[in-house]
Amino acid sequence: MTVTYEQHAERPAQGEDEGDAAYEAATRQYCAQILELLLPHRRPVGAPDEAAAGDGGPHDGHRPEECFAEQLAQLREFVARREPVLLTLPAFPCKSPNPAKVAGHLPDLGELLSLRFLDDLCVAIGAVYPPGARLLICSDGHVFGDLIRVPDAHIDAYGKALRDMIEATGLKHIDTFGLDQVYEDRTYDEKRALLERDHAQSLEELRDEVRGGGPALSHYRGTIRFLVEDTADWTGSKAQLQRECRGRAYGVLRRSRAWGELIAHHYPRNVRLSIHPQPCGAAKFGIALLEAADNWLTPWHAVVVQTGTDRFRLMKRHEAERVGIPAGPSWRPSHYIASELFDVAS
């Protein structure tokens, strides 16, 4: 059963009509204000500091109405009707299977901080746009779990823990959606096959797009890198691993896009967010969840290191262990505390 939303439209203020100039001006202003709240958290293509240090700022040197025409149009679908804005984010799939990157297969402080950030973002939107906003996390772990070699049971456990975390911390603006809610009464393998049948582009089309360069090639290379890093038990040569991961990367990309198409089918008027870097003019808005040196790093590929009183940074576990001390149970720390911070606190 899929998540559904009832849209509660506010009546125009007295003297306003959806067709009059004042109403239209207010609509444009609301859209601009919501976009301004998103821009500081944009994940652009390139290094994390490029937006501030060389590519023309958060909109790549273009005017916002040029760079984010897609997002403004998506926002307008809701704002023109004075309805709550629905944002969708394919994310929070499962933890990496590589113990050198993560501390276990369940959510930890990285997920909690990210969820709080997303809920706070919805609260901030509600402060400037009275109908408010909701965010739907479209968990994609089961979409490609077999390709990244994570058991479906681990993905189920991760998803349940994530939902429990949302409920326990009172994050009232976030809901979840996953492959378990579509193609009912089918196994996960059957669901994945049906997803490909109904929504995936052909492998030949995807290969041609990747060969053409641009964002598709960048995403493909990033996926290969993750697959190589996450294959912790490989016994063959590095060249063999690269070849094997290149084949799997096409499968991951193909299914990820199919999942995006399925989401668009169920929620055609959504504002589309992505955890992947996105160029100016893209249909999706790339959003950074937490501070990280790597523009592709996410809470499910890393652990959190506390570097200040209210400062946290994503790092791979083997890096965190060099600079920090684990917090929480020794068998599954929730995060790491930077050694110098720990010394001061002591």
C-alpha distance (Angstrom), angle and dihedral (degrees) to the residues before:
residue distance angle dihedral
M1 . . .
T2 3.80 . .
V3 3.78 127.5 .
T4 3.79 111.6 -103.2
Y5 3.77 132.2 -171.4
E6 3.77 131.1 -150.3
Q7 3.77 109.6 -141.4
H8 3.80 113.2 -137.3
A9 3.79 106.7 -160.9
E10 3.79 117.7 -157.7
R11 3.77 115.5 -131.9
P12 3.80 113.7 -114.4
A13 3.78 113.4 -98.7
Q14 3.77 117.8 -94.4
G15 3.78 109.0 -73.8
E16 3.81 92.8 20.7
D17 3.76 127.6 107.2
E18 3.79 128.5 -174.9
G19 3.78 88.8 -114.4
D20 3.80 100.5 46.9
A21 3.79 127.2 99.6
A22 3.81 96.8 -113.3
Y23 3.79 92.2 52.8
E24 3.81 91.1 48.0
A25 3.81 91.7 48.8
A26 3.80 90.5 50.6
T27 3.81 90.0 49.4
R28 3.80 91.8 53.4
Q29 3.79 91.1 46.1
Y30 3.81 93.2 50.8
C31 3.81 91.3 50.0
A32 3.80 91.6 49.0
Q33 3.81 92.2 49.0
I34 3.81 92.7 50.4
L35 3.81 91.0 48.4
E36 3.81 90.0 50.7
L37 3.80 88.8 56.7
L38 3.81 90.8 53.1
L39 3.81 98.3 45.1
P40 3.84 99.0 74.1
H41 3.81 88.4 59.0
R42 3.79 97.5 45.7
R43 3.81 117.0 136.0
P44 3.83 104.3 -148.4
V45 3.77 127.0 -170.2
G46 3.81 107.4 -86.2
A47 3.78 136.2 32.3
P48 3.83 119.1 -16.7
D49 3.80 93.4 -109.9
E50 3.80 96.4 48.6
A51 3.79 94.0 91.1
A52 3.78 88.8 61.1
A53 3.77 100.3 31.7
G54 3.73 113.4 39.2
D55 3.76 121.7 -14.8
G56 3.78 99.0 76.0
G57 3.79 100.1 -90.9
P58 3.80 132.5 -78.0
H59 3.80 93.0 -26.7
D60 3.81 99.7 42.7
G61 3.80 95.0 -110.4
H62 3.81 93.2 -56.4
R63 3.76 128.0 111.9
P64 3.84 110.8 -94.7
E65 3.81 91.6 -117.3
E66 3.82 88.3 58.4
C67 3.80 100.3 41.5
F68 3.81 95.5 39.9
A69 3.79 102.9 32.7
E70 3.82 89.2 125.6
Q71 3.81 93.1 53.3
L72 3.80 92.9 45.3
A73 3.82 89.5 51.4
Q74 3.81 91.0 48.6
L75 3.80 91.3 49.0
R76 3.78 91.0 47.9
E77 3.82 90.3 59.6
F78 3.81 87.5 69.3
V79 3.78 103.3 26.3
A80 3.82 95.9 53.0
R81 3.81 86.9 59.1
R82 3.82 93.0 39.9
E83 3.81 89.6 -121.8
P84 3.81 127.9 147.0
V85 3.80 109.4 -86.0
L86 3.81 113.7 -115.7
L87 3.80 115.6 -150.6
T88 3.81 120.4 -172.3
L89 3.79 124.7 -158.6
P90 3.81 123.0 -174.8
A91 3.80 99.0 -148.3
F92 3.81 147.3 104.1
P93 3.83 94.6 70.3
C94 3.82 102.7 157.2
K95 3.78 138.5 -63.0
S96 3.78 120.1 -71.2
P97 3.82 112.1 -96.4
N98 3.82 90.1 -131.2
P99 3.85 111.9 98.3
A100 3.82 89.2 -159.9
K101 3.82 88.0 68.3
V102 3.83 104.9 35.9
A103 3.80 139.0 28.3
G104 3.80 98.4 -128.3
H105 3.80 143.5 -36.3
L106 3.83 97.4 -79.3
P107 3.83 129.8 81.3
D108 3.81 116.5 -88.8
L109 3.80 137.8 176.8
G110 3.80 90.9 -53.2
E111 3.79 91.8 63.3
L112 3.80 92.4 41.9
L113 3.81 93.8 52.8
S114 3.80 90.6 45.8
L115 3.79 92.8 50.4
R116 3.80 91.0 48.9
F117 3.80 90.2 50.0
L118 3.81 91.5 52.0
D119 3.80 92.7 46.8
D120 3.82 90.8 47.8
L121 3.80 88.8 51.0
C122 3.81 89.8 56.3
V123 3.81 89.8 48.1
A124 3.81 89.9 51.7
I125 3.81 90.7 51.0
G126 3.80 89.0 51.5
A127 3.80 89.6 54.3
V128 3.82 91.9 61.1
Y129 3.81 99.0 28.6
P130 3.84 112.5 42.4
P131 3.85 98.1 -151.2
G132 3.81 86.7 60.4
A133 3.79 131.3 -158.4
R134 3.78 141.2 -88.6
L135 3.79 128.7 -158.5
L136 3.78 124.1 -145.4
I137 3.81 115.1 -156.9
C138 3.80 106.6 -150.0
S139 3.78 100.1 -159.1
D140 3.78 109.1 -149.9
G141 3.80 102.1 -174.0
H142 3.80 95.6 110.4
V143 3.81 89.8 46.0
F144 3.81 92.9 72.1
G145 3.82 104.5 4.0
D146 3.79 92.8 122.3
L147 3.82 91.3 51.8
I148 3.80 94.2 50.9
R149 3.81 89.8 41.1
V150 3.78 99.4 -120.3
P151 3.84 115.3 140.8
D152 3.80 116.0 -115.4
A153 3.81 87.8 -126.3
H154 3.83 90.4 61.1
I155 3.80 90.0 48.3
D156 3.81 90.7 50.7
A157 3.82 90.6 50.0
Y158 3.81 91.9 48.0
G159 3.81 91.8 49.7
K160 3.80 93.7 48.6
A161 3.80 91.9 48.3
L162 3.81 89.7 49.0
R163 3.81 92.0 52.1
D164 3.81 90.3 46.7
M165 3.81 88.9 51.0
I166 3.82 91.4 52.2
E167 3.80 91.8 50.0
A168 3.81 96.8 41.9
T169 3.81 93.4 51.7
G170 3.81 94.9 44.8
L171 3.80 97.7 -119.5
K172 3.78 96.5 169.0
H173 3.80 100.2 178.0
I174 3.82 98.9 57.9
D175 3.80 130.0 84.6
T176 3.80 131.8 171.4
F177 3.79 135.3 -132.2
G178 3.79 128.6 -177.3
L179 3.77 146.7 166.2
D180 3.80 88.4 -91.6
Q181 3.82 87.3 70.3
V182 3.82 95.9 58.3
Y183 3.80 133.1 57.8
E184 3.80 89.8 27.3
D185 3.81 121.4 -148.9
R186 3.81 92.6 23.4
T187 3.79 130.1 114.9
Y188 3.78 117.8 -110.6
D189 3.80 90.8 -107.6
E190 3.82 88.9 53.4
K191 3.81 91.2 47.0
R192 3.80 91.3 52.2
A193 3.80 91.0 49.8
L194 3.81 91.3 49.7
L195 3.80 91.0 47.8
E196 3.80 90.0 55.2
R197 3.78 92.3 45.1
D198 3.79 94.8 50.0
H199 3.80 103.8 35.2
A200 3.83 114.8 11.1
Q201 3.79 124.7 107.0
S202 3.79 116.9 -131.5
L203 3.78 118.7 -84.4
E204 3.81 89.4 -122.3
E205 3.81 91.9 56.3
L206 3.79 91.2 49.5
R207 3.81 93.0 48.4
D208 3.81 90.5 51.1
E209 3.79 90.9 50.5
V210 3.80 92.7 50.0
R211 3.81 90.8 48.6
G212 3.80 87.6 54.5
G213 3.80 90.8 64.4
G214 3.79 125.6 -141.6
P215 3.83 124.6 97.4
A216 3.82 93.2 -20.3
L217 3.80 91.7 58.7
S218 3.81 91.5 45.0
H219 3.80 91.5 51.3
Y220 3.81 91.1 46.1
R221 3.79 92.4 51.9
G222 3.80 91.8 46.1
T223 3.80 90.3 51.5
I224 3.82 91.8 50.2
R225 3.77 89.4 51.6
F226 3.80 92.3 52.2
L227 3.79 92.3 47.1
V228 3.81 91.9 50.2
E229 3.80 91.7 48.3
D230 3.80 92.8 45.8
T231 3.81 94.5 51.7
A232 3.78 95.3 88.1
D233 3.81 99.0 161.4
W234 3.83 100.1 51.5
T235 3.82 113.9 140.9
G236 3.81 100.0 -179.4
S237 3.79 130.4 80.1
K238 3.81 124.5 -66.1
A239 3.81 90.0 -114.5
Q240 3.81 90.9 54.6
L241 3.80 90.7 48.3
Q242 3.81 91.6 51.1
R243 3.81 91.4 51.7
E244 3.79 92.3 47.4
C245 3.81 92.3 48.4
R246 3.81 92.7 48.2
G247 3.79 89.0 61.0
R248 3.80 93.2 47.1
A249 3.81 91.4 46.5
Y250 3.80 91.0 63.1
G251 3.80 88.6 52.4
V252 3.80 92.5 49.9
L253 3.82 92.3 48.6
R254 3.78 92.7 46.0
R255 3.79 93.7 51.2
S256 3.81 93.2 41.5
R257 3.79 89.4 56.6
A258 3.79 91.0 45.2
W259 3.80 88.3 53.1
G260 3.79 89.3 51.8
E261 3.80 89.8 52.3
L262 3.80 91.2 49.9
I263 3.81 90.4 50.5
A264 3.80 90.2 49.7
H265 3.82 88.9 50.4
H266 3.81 92.4 53.2
Y267 3.83 95.3 37.3
P268 3.82 106.1 26.1
R269 3.81 95.8 166.8
N270 3.78 98.5 49.6
V271 3.79 127.5 129.2
R272 3.80 100.9 -119.3
L273 3.80 117.8 -135.3
S274 3.80 126.4 -178.9
I275 3.80 134.7 -165.7
H276 3.81 88.2 -145.2
P277 3.82 122.7 86.4
Q278 3.81 111.2 -93.6
P279 3.82 129.3 -161.5
C280 3.78 125.9 -127.7
G281 3.81 109.9 -75.8
A282 3.82 96.2 24.6
A283 3.80 120.6 144.2
K284 3.80 88.8 -126.5
F285 3.79 128.0 59.0
G286 3.81 112.5 -133.7
I287 3.79 110.1 -137.3
A288 3.82 129.3 -168.5
L289 3.79 114.6 -141.1
L290 3.81 100.1 -170.1
E291 3.80 138.7 3.9
A292 3.81 112.9 -83.2
A293 3.80 137.7 160.2
D294 3.81 89.6 -135.5
N295 3.81 115.6 66.3
W296 3.83 90.4 -146.8
L297 3.81 98.3 47.7
T298 3.82 117.7 116.3
P299 3.83 134.4 178.7
W300 3.81 90.8 -100.9
H301 3.82 91.8 56.1
A302 3.80 95.6 44.8
V303 3.79 149.0 21.2
V304 3.80 129.4 -110.0
V305 3.80 122.1 -106.7
Q306 3.80 117.1 -162.7
T307 3.80 106.3 -137.9
G308 3.81 99.9 171.0
T309 3.78 143.3 2.5
D310 3.80 92.0 -71.1
R311 3.80 100.4 4.3
F312 3.77 124.5 107.3
R313 3.79 131.5 175.3
L314 3.79 133.3 -169.2
M315 3.80 117.5 -122.3
K316 3.76 135.9 160.8
R317 3.78 110.2 -96.5
H318 3.81 95.8 -113.4
E319 3.82 88.5 54.1
A320 3.81 92.8 45.7
E321 3.80 91.1 52.9
R322 3.81 89.7 58.0
V323 3.80 94.4 54.4
G324 3.79 104.7 26.1
I325 3.77 149.7 42.3
P326 3.83 120.9 -119.8
A327 3.80 118.2 -109.1
G328 3.78 120.5 -153.6
P329 3.81 128.9 18.4
S330 3.80 113.8 -4.2
W331 3.81 91.4 -128.9
R332 3.82 92.5 55.3
P333 3.81 116.3 10.3
S334 3.80 116.5 -162.0
H335 3.81 91.8 -143.4
Y336 3.80 143.7 -33.1
I337 3.80 130.2 -99.5
A338 3.80 117.5 -142.1
S339 3.81 108.9 -110.0
E340 3.81 95.2 -124.8
L341 3.81 90.6 51.7
F342 3.80 90.4 48.8
D343 3.82 90.7 50.8
V344 3.82 91.5 52.2
A345 3.81 91.6 47.9
S346 3.81 90.7 49.9
